[in-house]
Amino acid sequence: MYDFETELSYVRRINREYRAKDESHLFPILGKFNVTERAISRLRDLRKNGLVIDDYEAALDHEISTIVNDERNW
């Protein structure tokens, strides 16, 4: 059985951990935004639109890498 509360608490815990160890404020993309917050926001929007993410932590890592490596941000 799917337990939304358990998933939500897992996502919140992962977000809290990533924010705690976040150092992107030291290296903002063109001084415009925090990479971790942008990645969390993108995944939040995807989940609101119905995307089911099996491994949220891996998805967050991937989204952070995608943002950092996107040449449009430079």
ROLODO-251835 format. One record per residue (C-alpha): residue number from 0; x, y, z. Coordinates in steps of 0.05 Angstrom, whole numbers. Example, Ala and Ser with C-alpha at 12.3 -4.5 7.8 and 13.67 -1.06 7.14 Angstrom:
<nodes>
+-----+--------+--------+--------+
: num :     xx :     yy :     zz :
+-----+--------+--------+--------+
:   0 :    246 :    -90 :    156 :
:   1 :    273 :    -21 :    143 :
+-----+--------+--------+--------+
</nodes>
This chain:
<nodes>
+-----+--------+--------+--------+
: num :     xx :     yy :     zz :
+-----+--------+--------+--------+
:   0 :      0 :      0 :      0 :
:   1 :     25 :     69 :    -18 :
:   2 :     38 :    114 :     42 :
:   3 :     40 :    187 :     22 :
:   4 :     59 :    211 :     92 :
:   5 :    119 :    165 :     94 :
:   6 :    142 :    188 :     26 :
:   7 :    132 :    261 :     44 :
:   8 :    172 :    254 :    108 :
:   9 :    227 :    220 :     68 :
:  10 :    229 :    276 :     17 :
:  11 :    230 :    329 :     72 :
:  12 :    287 :    293 :    108 :
:  13 :    328 :    289 :     44 :
:  14 :    315 :    362 :     28 :
:  15 :    335 :    382 :     98 :
:  16 :    400 :    342 :     93 :
:  17 :    417 :    373 :     26 :
:  18 :    403 :    443 :     50 :
:  19 :    447 :    431 :    111 :
:  20 :    507 :    410 :     70 :
:  21 :    493 :    459 :     13 :
:  22 :    551 :    503 :     -6 :
:  23 :    523 :    531 :    -71 :
:  24 :    514 :    599 :    -38 :
:  25 :    590 :    602 :    -42 :
:  26 :    587 :    591 :   -117 :
:  27 :    521 :    618 :   -143 :
:  28 :    507 :    609 :   -216 :
:  29 :    521 :    679 :   -243 :
:  30 :    503 :    705 :   -174 :
:  31 :    430 :    690 :   -191 :
:  32 :    406 :    629 :   -154 :
:  33 :    421 :    573 :   -105 :
:  34 :    429 :    507 :   -142 :
:  35 :    401 :    463 :    -86 :
:  36 :    339 :    505 :    -78 :
:  37 :    327 :    506 :   -153 :
:  38 :    334 :    430 :   -158 :
:  39 :    287 :    419 :    -99 :
:  40 :    237 :    467 :   -131 :
:  41 :    240 :    431 :   -199 :
:  42 :    229 :    363 :   -167 :
:  43 :    172 :    391 :   -125 :
:  44 :    138 :    417 :   -188 :
:  45 :    147 :    351 :   -223 :
:  46 :    118 :    313 :   -164 :
:  47 :     58 :    361 :   -161 :
:  48 :     46 :    345 :   -234 :
:  49 :     42 :    271 :   -219 :
:  50 :    113 :    245 :   -230 :
:  51 :    128 :    187 :   -184 :
:  52 :    201 :    188 :   -163 :
:  53 :    226 :    121 :   -137 :
:  54 :    294 :    145 :   -112 :
:  55 :    286 :    218 :    -92 :
:  56 :    357 :    227 :    -68 :
:  57 :    385 :    202 :   -134 :
:  58 :    336 :    246 :   -172 :
:  59 :    359 :    306 :   -131 :
:  60 :    432 :    291 :   -144 :
:  61 :    417 :    285 :   -218 :
:  62 :    378 :    350 :   -220 :
:  63 :    434 :    387 :   -184 :
:  64 :    485 :    360 :   -234 :
:  65 :    440 :    378 :   -292 :
:  66 :    433 :    450 :   -268 :
:  67 :    508 :    458 :   -254 :
:  68 :    528 :    428 :   -321 :
:  69 :    477 :    466 :   -363 :
:  70 :    518 :    514 :   -405 :
:  71 :    458 :    560 :   -411 :
:  72 :    471 :    578 :   -338 :
:  73 :    540 :    604 :   -354 :
+-----+--------+--------+--------+
</nodes>
